[in-house]
Amino acid sequence: LVESTVDDLAESHCIAVKDEMLLQPLNLGMIAAYYYIQYTTIELFASSITPKSKLKGLLQILSSASEYMDMPVRANEDVNLR
């Protein structure tokens, strides 16, 4: 479990692993920790946002964040979201 989690964090560029024992936080990991963002979300942001991203693209990327999966939808609003 620990090894797979470390591998996931390393693949998402949140940590660096040296000599299979030394873990070092990277910028994306520190940003995710500071703002309580899941590593999958910070990985999505890092891989999707480019200098040429337009507002529409930024909103699509932001709305794809996994944190929104836990937000409840109020009664009768699900029709407006389609």
Distance bins in CASP14 RR format, pairs under 12 A and 6 or more apart:
PFRMAT RR
TARGET T0000
AUTHOR 0000-0000-0000
RMODE 2
METHOD distances of the structure
MODEL  1
1 7 0 0 0 0 0 1 0 0 0 0 0
1 8 0 0 0 0 0 1 0 0 0 0 0
2 8 0 0 0 0 0 1 0 0 0 0 0
2 9 0 0 0 0 0 1 0 0 0 0 0
2 17 0 0 0 0 0 1 0 0 0 0 0
2 21 0 0 0 0 0 1 0 0 0 0 0
2 23 0 0 0 0 0 1 0 0 0 0 0
3 9 0 0 0 0 0 1 0 0 0 0 0
3 10 0 0 0 0 0 1 0 0 0 0 0
3 17 0 0 0 0 0 1 0 0 0 0 0
3 20 0 0 0 0 1 0 0 0 0 0 0
3 21 0 0 0 0 0 1 0 0 0 0 0
3 23 0 0 0 0 0 1 0 0 0 0 0
4 10 0 0 0 0 0 1 0 0 0 0 0
4 11 0 0 0 0 0 1 0 0 0 0 0
5 11 0 0 0 0 0 1 0 0 0 0 0
5 12 0 0 0 0 0 1 0 0 0 0 0
5 14 0 0 0 0 0 1 0 0 0 0 0
5 15 0 0 0 0 1 0 0 0 0 0 0
5 17 0 0 0 0 0 1 0 0 0 0 0
5 23 0 0 0 0 0 1 0 0 0 0 0
5 39 0 0 0 0 1 0 0 0 0 0 0
6 12 0 0 0 0 0 1 0 0 0 0 0
6 14 0 0 0 0 0 1 0 0 0 0 0
6 15 1 0 0 1 0 0 0 0 0 0 0
6 16 0 0 0 0 0 1 0 0 0 0 0
6 17 1 0 0 1 0 0 0 0 0 0 0
6 18 0 0 0 0 0 1 0 0 0 0 0
6 20 0 0 0 0 1 0 0 0 0 0 0
6 21 0 0 0 0 0 1 0 0 0 0 0
6 22 0 0 0 0 0 1 0 0 0 0 0
6 23 1 0 0 1 0 0 0 0 0 0 0
6 24 0 0 0 0 0 1 0 0 0 0 0
6 39 0 0 0 0 0 1 0 0 0 0 0
7 14 0 0 0 0 0 1 0 0 0 0 0
7 15 0 0 0 0 1 0 0 0 0 0 0
7 17 0 0 0 0 1 0 0 0 0 0 0
7 20 0 0 0 0 0 1 0 0 0 0 0
7 23 0 0 0 0 0 1 0 0 0 0 0
7 39 0 0 0 0 0 1 0 0 0 0 0
8 14 0 0 0 0 1 0 0 0 0 0 0
8 15 0 0 0 0 1 0 0 0 0 0 0
8 17 0 0 0 0 0 1 0 0 0 0 0
8 29 0 0 0 0 0 1 0 0 0 0 0
8 38 0 0 0 0 0 1 0 0 0 0 0
8 39 1 0 0 1 0 0 0 0 0 0 0
8 40 0 0 0 0 1 0 0 0 0 0 0
8 42 0 0 0 0 0 1 0 0 0 0 0
8 43 0 0 0 0 1 0 0 0 0 0 0
9 15 1 0 1 0 0 0 0 0 0 0 0
9 16 0 0 0 0 1 0 0 0 0 0 0
9 17 0 0 0 0 1 0 0 0 0 0 0
9 23 0 0 0 0 1 0 0 0 0 0 0
9 24 0 0 0 0 0 1 0 0 0 0 0
9 25 0 0 0 0 1 0 0 0 0 0 0
9 26 0 0 0 0 1 0 0 0 0 0 0
9 28 0 0 0 0 1 0 0 0 0 0 0
9 29 1 0 0 1 0 0 0 0 0 0 0
9 32 0 0 0 0 1 0 0 0 0 0 0
9 33 0 0 0 0 0 1 0 0 0 0 0
9 38 0 0 0 0 0 1 0 0 0 0 0
9 39 1 0 1 0 0 0 0 0 0 0 0
9 40 0 0 0 0 0 1 0 0 0 0 0
9 42 0 0 0 0 0 1 0 0 0 0 0
9 43 0 0 0 0 1 0 0 0 0 0 0
10 16 1 0 0 1 0 0 0 0 0 0 0
10 17 1 0 1 0 0 0 0 0 0 0 0
10 18 0 0 0 0 0 1 0 0 0 0 0
10 20 0 0 0 0 0 1 0 0 0 0 0
10 22 0 0 0 0 0 1 0 0 0 0 0
10 23 0 0 0 0 1 0 0 0 0 0 0
10 24 0 0 0 0 0 1 0 0 0 0 0
10 25 0 0 0 0 0 1 0 0 0 0 0
10 26 0 0 0 0 1 0 0 0 0 0 0
10 28 0 0 0 0 0 1 0 0 0 0 0
10 29 0 0 0 0 0 1 0 0 0 0 0
10 39 0 0 0 0 0 1 0 0 0 0 0
10 43 0 0 0 0 0 1 0 0 0 0 0
11 17 0 0 0 0 0 1 0 0 0 0 0
11 26 0 0 0 0 0 1 0 0 0 0 0
11 28 0 0 0 0 0 1 0 0 0 0 0
11 39 0 0 0 0 1 0 0 0 0 0 0
11 40 0 0 0 0 0 1 0 0 0 0 0
11 43 1 0 0 1 0 0 0 0 0 0 0
11 46 0 0 0 0 0 1 0 0 0 0 0
11 47 0 0 0 0 0 1 0 0 0 0 0
12 26 0 0 0 0 1 0 0 0 0 0 0
12 27 0 0 0 0 0 1 0 0 0 0 0
12 28 1 0 0 1 0 0 0 0 0 0 0
12 29 0 0 0 0 1 0 0 0 0 0 0
12 31 0 0 0 0 0 1 0 0 0 0 0
12 32 0 0 0 0 1 0 0 0 0 0 0
12 37 0 0 0 0 0 1 0 0 0 0 0
12 38 0 0 0 0 1 0 0 0 0 0 0
12 39 1 0 1 0 0 0 0 0 0 0 0
12 40 1 0 0 1 0 0 0 0 0 0 0
12 41 0 0 0 0 1 0 0 0 0 0 0
12 42 1 0 0 1 0 0 0 0 0 0 0
12 43 1 1 0 0 0 0 0 0 0 0 0
12 44 0 0 0 0 1 0 0 0 0 0 0
12 45 0 0 0 0 0 1 0 0 0 0 0
12 46 1 0 0 1 0 0 0 0 0 0 0
12 47 0 0 0 0 1 0 0 0 0 0 0
13 24 0 0 0 0 0 1 0 0 0 0 0
13 25 0 0 0 0 0 1 0 0 0 0 0
13 26 1 0 1 0 0 0 0 0 0 0 0
13 27 0 0 0 0 1 0 0 0 0 0 0
13 28 1 0 1 0 0 0 0 0 0 0 0
13 29 1 0 0 1 0 0 0 0 0 0 0
13 30 0 0 0 0 0 1 0 0 0 0 0
13 31 0 0 0 0 0 1 0 0 0 0 0
13 32 0 0 0 0 0 1 0 0 0 0 0
13 39 0 0 0 0 1 0 0 0 0 0 0
13 42 0 0 0 0 1 0 0 0 0 0 0
13 43 1 0 0 1 0 0 0 0 0 0 0
13 44 0 0 0 0 0 1 0 0 0 0 0
13 45 0 0 0 0 0 1 0 0 0 0 0
13 46 1 0 0 1 0 0 0 0 0 0 0
13 47 0 0 0 0 1 0 0 0 0 0 0
14 23 0 0 0 0 0 1 0 0 0 0 0
14 24 0 0 0 0 0 1 0 0 0 0 0
14 25 1 0 0 1 0 0 0 0 0 0 0
14 26 1 0 0 1 0 0 0 0 0 0 0
14 27 0 0 0 0 1 0 0 0 0 0 0
14 28 1 0 1 0 0 0 0 0 0 0 0
14 29 1 1 0 0 0 0 0 0 0 0 0
14 30 0 0 0 0 1 0 0 0 0 0 0
14 31 0 0 0 0 1 0 0 0 0 0 0
14 32 1 0 0 1 0 0 0 0 0 0 0
14 33 0 0 0 0 1 0 0 0 0 0 0
14 34 0 0 0 0 0 1 0 0 0 0 0
14 37 0 0 0 0 0 1 0 0 0 0 0
14 38 0 0 0 0 0 1 0 0 0 0 0
14 39 1 0 1 0 0 0 0 0 0 0 0
14 40 0 0 0 0 0 1 0 0 0 0 0
14 41 0 0 0 0 0 1 0 0 0 0 0
14 42 1 0 0 1 0 0 0 0 0 0 0
14 43 1 0 0 1 0 0 0 0 0 0 0
14 45 0 0 0 0 0 1 0 0 0 0 0
14 46 0 0 0 0 1 0 0 0 0 0 0
15 22 0 0 0 0 0 1 0 0 0 0 0
15 23 1 0 1 0 0 0 0 0 0 0 0
15 24 1 0 0 1 0 0 0 0 0 0 0
15 25 1 0 1 0 0 0 0 0 0 0 0
15 26 1 0 0 1 0 0 0 0 0 0 0
15 27 0 0 0 0 0 1 0 0 0 0 0
15 28 0 0 0 0 1 0 0 0 0 0 0
15 29 1 0 0 1 0 0 0 0 0 0 0
15 30 0 0 0 0 1 0 0 0 0 0 0
15 32 0 0 0 0 0 1 0 0 0 0 0
15 33 0 0 0 0 0 1 0 0 0 0 0
15 39 0 0 0 0 1 0 0 0 0 0 0
15 42 0 0 0 0 0 1 0 0 0 0 0
15 43 0 0 0 0 0 1 0 0 0 0 0
16 22 0 0 0 0 1 0 0 0 0 0 0
16 23 1 0 0 1 0 0 0 0 0 0 0
16 24 1 0 1 0 0 0 0 0 0 0 0
16 25 1 0 0 1 0 0 0 0 0 0 0
16 26 1 0 1 0 0 0 0 0 0 0 0
16 27 0 0 0 0 0 1 0 0 0 0 0
16 28 0 0 0 0 0 1 0 0 0 0 0
16 29 0 0 0 0 0 1 0 0 0 0 0
16 30 0 0 0 0 0 1 0 0 0 0 0
17 23 1 0 0 1 0 0 0 0 0 0 0
17 24 1 0 0 1 0 0 0 0 0 0 0
17 25 0 0 0 0 0 1 0 0 0 0 0
17 26 0 0 0 0 0 1 0 0 0 0 0
18 24 1 0 0 1 0 0 0 0 0 0 0
18 26 0 0 0 0 0 1 0 0 0 0 0
23 29 0 0 0 0 0 1 0 0 0 0 0
24 30 0 0 0 0 0 1 0 0 0 0 0
25 31 0 0 0 0 1 0 0 0 0 0 0
25 32 0 0 0 0 1 0 0 0 0 0 0
25 33 1 0 0 1 0 0 0 0 0 0 0
25 34 0 0 0 0 0 1 0 0 0 0 0
25 39 0 0 0 0 0 1 0 0 0 0 0
26 32 0 0 0 0 1 0 0 0 0 0 0
26 33 0 0 0 0 0 1 0 0 0 0 0
26 39 0 0 0 0 0 1 0 0 0 0 0
26 42 0 0 0 0 0 1 0 0 0 0 0
26 43 0 0 0 0 0 1 0 0 0 0 0
26 46 0 0 0 0 0 1 0 0 0 0 0
27 33 0 0 0 0 0 1 0 0 0 0 0
27 34 0 0 0 0 0 1 0 0 0 0 0
27 42 0 0 0 0 1 0 0 0 0 0 0
27 46 0 0 0 0 1 0 0 0 0 0 0
28 34 0 0 0 0 0 1 0 0 0 0 0
28 35 0 0 0 0 0 1 0 0 0 0 0
28 37 0 0 0 0 1 0 0 0 0 0 0
28 38 0 0 0 0 0 1 0 0 0 0 0
28 39 0 0 0 0 1 0 0 0 0 0 0
28 40 0 0 0 0 0 1 0 0 0 0 0
28 41 0 0 0 0 0 1 0 0 0 0 0
28 42 1 0 1 0 0 0 0 0 0 0 0
28 43 1 0 0 1 0 0 0 0 0 0 0
28 44 0 0 0 0 0 1 0 0 0 0 0
28 45 0 0 0 0 1 0 0 0 0 0 0
28 46 1 0 1 0 0 0 0 0 0 0 0
28 47 0 0 0 0 0 1 0 0 0 0 0
28 49 0 0 0 0 0 1 0 0 0 0 0
29 35 0 0 0 0 0 1 0 0 0 0 0
29 36 0 0 0 0 0 1 0 0 0 0 0
29 37 0 0 0 0 1 0 0 0 0 0 0
29 38 0 0 0 0 0 1 0 0 0 0 0
29 39 1 0 0 1 0 0 0 0 0 0 0
29 40 0 0 0 0 0 1 0 0 0 0 0
29 41 0 0 0 0 0 1 0 0 0 0 0
29 42 1 0 0 1 0 0 0 0 0 0 0
29 43 0 0 0 0 1 0 0 0 0 0 0
29 45 0 0 0 0 0 1 0 0 0 0 0
29 46 0 0 0 0 1 0 0 0 0 0 0
30 37 0 0 0 0 0 1 0 0 0 0 0
30 39 0 0 0 0 0 1 0 0 0 0 0
30 42 0 0 0 0 1 0 0 0 0 0 0
31 37 1 0 0 1 0 0 0 0 0 0 0
31 38 0 0 0 0 0 1 0 0 0 0 0
31 39 0 0 0 0 0 1 0 0 0 0 0
31 41 0 0 0 0 0 1 0 0 0 0 0
31 42 1 0 0 1 0 0 0 0 0 0 0
31 43 0 0 0 0 0 1 0 0 0 0 0
31 45 0 0 0 0 1 0 0 0 0 0 0
31 46 0 0 0 0 1 0 0 0 0 0 0
32 38 1 0 0 1 0 0 0 0 0 0 0
32 39 1 0 1 0 0 0 0 0 0 0 0
32 40 0 0 0 0 1 0 0 0 0 0 0
32 41 1 0 0 1 0 0 0 0 0 0 0
32 42 1 0 1 0 0 0 0 0 0 0 0
32 43 0 0 0 0 1 0 0 0 0 0 0
32 44 0 0 0 0 0 1 0 0 0 0 0
32 45 0 0 0 0 1 0 0 0 0 0 0
32 46 0 0 0 0 1 0 0 0 0 0 0
32 65 0 0 0 0 0 1 0 0 0 0 0
32 66 0 0 0 0 0 1 0 0 0 0 0
32 67 0 0 0 0 0 1 0 0 0 0 0
33 39 0 0 0 0 1 0 0 0 0 0 0
33 42 0 0 0 0 1 0 0 0 0 0 0
34 42 0 0 0 0 0 1 0 0 0 0 0
35 41 0 0 0 0 1 0 0 0 0 0 0
35 42 0 0 0 0 1 0 0 0 0 0 0
35 45 0 0 0 0 0 1 0 0 0 0 0
35 65 0 0 0 0 0 1 0 0 0 0 0
35 67 0 0 0 0 0 1 0 0 0 0 0
36 42 0 0 0 0 0 1 0 0 0 0 0
36 65 0 0 0 0 0 1 0 0 0 0 0
36 67 0 0 0 0 1 0 0 0 0 0 0
37 43 0 0 0 0 1 0 0 0 0 0 0
37 44 0 0 0 0 1 0 0 0 0 0 0
37 45 0 0 0 0 1 0 0 0 0 0 0
37 46 0 0 0 0 0 1 0 0 0 0 0
37 62 0 0 0 0 0 1 0 0 0 0 0
37 65 1 0 0 1 0 0 0 0 0 0 0
37 66 0 0 0 0 1 0 0 0 0 0 0
37 67 1 0 0 1 0 0 0 0 0 0 0
37 68 0 0 0 0 0 1 0 0 0 0 0
38 44 0 0 0 0 1 0 0 0 0 0 0
38 45 0 0 0 0 0 1 0 0 0 0 0
38 65 0 0 0 0 1 0 0 0 0 0 0
38 66 1 0 1 0 0 0 0 0 0 0 0
38 67 1 0 0 1 0 0 0 0 0 0 0
38 68 0 0 0 0 0 1 0 0 0 0 0
38 69 0 0 0 0 1 0 0 0 0 0 0
38 70 0 0 0 0 0 1 0 0 0 0 0
39 45 0 0 0 0 0 1 0 0 0 0 0
39 46 0 0 0 0 0 1 0 0 0 0 0
39 65 0 0 0 0 0 1 0 0 0 0 0
39 66 0 0 0 0 1 0 0 0 0 0 0
39 67 0 0 0 0 0 1 0 0 0 0 0
40 46 0 0 0 0 0 1 0 0 0 0 0
40 47 0 0 0 0 0 1 0 0 0 0 0
40 64 0 0 0 0 0 1 0 0 0 0 0
40 65 0 0 0 0 1 0 0 0 0 0 0
40 66 1 0 1 0 0 0 0 0 0 0 0
40 67 0 0 0 0 1 0 0 0 0 0 0
40 69 0 0 0 0 0 1 0 0 0 0 0
41 47 0 0 0 0 0 1 0 0 0 0 0
41 48 0 0 0 0 0 1 0 0 0 0 0
41 49 0 0 0 0 0 1 0 0 0 0 0
41 61 0 0 0 0 1 0 0 0 0 0 0
41 62 0 0 0 0 1 0 0 0 0 0 0
41 63 0 0 0 0 0 1 0 0 0 0 0
41 64 0 0 0 0 1 0 0 0 0 0 0
41 65 1 0 1 0 0 0 0 0 0 0 0
41 66 1 0 1 0 0 0 0 0 0 0 0
41 67 1 0 0 1 0 0 0 0 0 0 0
41 68 0 0 0 0 1 0 0 0 0 0 0
41 69 0 0 0 0 0 1 0 0 0 0 0
41 70 0 0 0 0 0 1 0 0 0 0 0
42 48 0 0 0 0 0 1 0 0 0 0 0
42 49 0 0 0 0 0 1 0 0 0 0 0
42 61 0 0 0 0 0 1 0 0 0 0 0
42 65 0 0 0 0 1 0 0 0 0 0 0
42 66 0 0 0 0 0 1 0 0 0 0 0
42 67 0 0 0 0 0 1 0 0 0 0 0
43 49 0 0 0 0 0 1 0 0 0 0 0
43 61 0 0 0 0 0 1 0 0 0 0 0
43 64 0 0 0 0 0 1 0 0 0 0 0
43 65 0 0 0 0 0 1 0 0 0 0 0
43 66 0 0 0 0 0 1 0 0 0 0 0
44 60 0 0 0 0 0 1 0 0 0 0 0
44 61 1 0 0 1 0 0 0 0 0 0 0
44 62 0 0 0 0 1 0 0 0 0 0 0
44 63 0 0 0 0 0 1 0 0 0 0 0
44 64 1 0 0 1 0 0 0 0 0 0 0
44 65 1 0 0 1 0 0 0 0 0 0 0
44 66 1 0 0 1 0 0 0 0 0 0 0
44 67 0 0 0 0 0 1 0 0 0 0 0
44 68 0 0 0 0 0 1 0 0 0 0 0
45 53 0 0 0 0 0 1 0 0 0 0 0
45 57 0 0 0 0 0 1 0 0 0 0 0
45 58 0 0 0 0 1 0 0 0 0 0 0
45 60 0 0 0 0 0 1 0 0 0 0 0
45 61 1 0 0 1 0 0 0 0 0 0 0
45 62 0 0 0 0 1 0 0 0 0 0 0
45 63 0 0 0 0 0 1 0 0 0 0 0
45 64 0 0 0 0 1 0 0 0 0 0 0
45 65 1 0 0 1 0 0 0 0 0 0 0
45 66 0 0 0 0 0 1 0 0 0 0 0
45 67 0 0 0 0 0 1 0 0 0 0 0
46 61 0 0 0 0 0 1 0 0 0 0 0
47 53 0 0 0 0 0 1 0 0 0 0 0
47 61 0 0 0 0 1 0 0 0 0 0 0
47 64 0 0 0 0 0 1 0 0 0 0 0
48 57 0 0 0 0 1 0 0 0 0 0 0
48 58 0 0 0 0 1 0 0 0 0 0 0
48 59 0 0 0 0 0 1 0 0 0 0 0
48 60 0 0 0 0 1 0 0 0 0 0 0
48 61 1 0 1 0 0 0 0 0 0 0 0
48 62 0 0 0 0 1 0 0 0 0 0 0
48 63 0 0 0 0 0 1 0 0 0 0 0
48 64 1 0 0 1 0 0 0 0 0 0 0
48 65 0 0 0 0 0 1 0 0 0 0 0
49 55 0 0 0 0 0 1 0 0 0 0 0
49 57 0 0 0 0 1 0 0 0 0 0 0
49 58 1 0 0 1 0 0 0 0 0 0 0
49 59 0 0 0 0 0 1 0 0 0 0 0
49 60 0 0 0 0 0 1 0 0 0 0 0
49 61 1 0 0 1 0 0 0 0 0 0 0
49 62 0 0 0 0 1 0 0 0 0 0 0
49 64 0 0 0 0 0 1 0 0 0 0 0
49 65 0 0 0 0 0 1 0 0 0 0 0
50 57 0 0 0 0 1 0 0 0 0 0 0
50 58 0 0 0 0 0 1 0 0 0 0 0
50 61 0 0 0 0 0 1 0 0 0 0 0
51 58 0 0 0 0 0 1 0 0 0 0 0
52 58 0 0 0 0 0 1 0 0 0 0 0
53 59 0 0 0 0 1 0 0 0 0 0 0
53 60 0 0 0 0 1 0 0 0 0 0 0
53 61 1 0 0 1 0 0 0 0 0 0 0
53 62 0 0 0 0 0 1 0 0 0 0 0
54 60 0 0 0 0 1 0 0 0 0 0 0
54 61 0 0 0 0 0 1 0 0 0 0 0
55 61 0 0 0 0 0 1 0 0 0 0 0
55 62 0 0 0 0 0 1 0 0 0 0 0
56 62 0 0 0 0 0 1 0 0 0 0 0
56 63 0 0 0 0 0 1 0 0 0 0 0
57 63 0 0 0 0 1 0 0 0 0 0 0
57 64 0 0 0 0 1 0 0 0 0 0 0
58 64 0 0 0 0 0 1 0 0 0 0 0
58 65 0 0 0 0 0 1 0 0 0 0 0
59 65 0 0 0 0 0 1 0 0 0 0 0
61 68 0 0 0 0 0 1 0 0 0 0 0
62 68 0 0 0 0 1 0 0 0 0 0 0
63 69 0 0 0 0 0 1 0 0 0 0 0
63 71 0 0 0 0 0 1 0 0 0 0 0
63 81 0 0 0 0 0 1 0 0 0 0 0
65 71 0 0 0 0 0 1 0 0 0 0 0
68 81 0 0 0 0 0 1 0 0 0 0 0
71 77 0 0 0 0 0 1 0 0 0 0 0
71 81 0 0 0 0 0 1 0 0 0 0 0
72 78 0 0 0 0 0 1 0 0 0 0 0
73 79 0 0 0 0 1 0 0 0 0 0 0
73 80 0 0 0 0 1 0 0 0 0 0 0
73 81 1 0 0 1 0 0 0 0 0 0 0
73 82 0 0 0 0 0 1 0 0 0 0 0
74 80 0 0 0 0 1 0 0 0 0 0 0
74 81 0 0 0 0 0 1 0 0 0 0 0
END
